[in-house]
Amino acid sequence: MNPNATLLLASASFDSTVRLWDVERGTCQSTLIKHSEPVYSVAFSPDG
């Protein structure tokens, strides 16, 4: 884990989006909109 990296939180939604949040600032950094159905879960993986 990189101590200098931004701490992110991912949220999934029934509106078919996934949002990546900057935890320290409380701001949305990115919104992923390619899903056609509600998103029920997300996961981070160290190998991408």
Secondary structure by P-SEA (a helix, b strand, c coil): ccccccbbbbbbccccbbbbbcccccccccccccccccccbbbbbccc
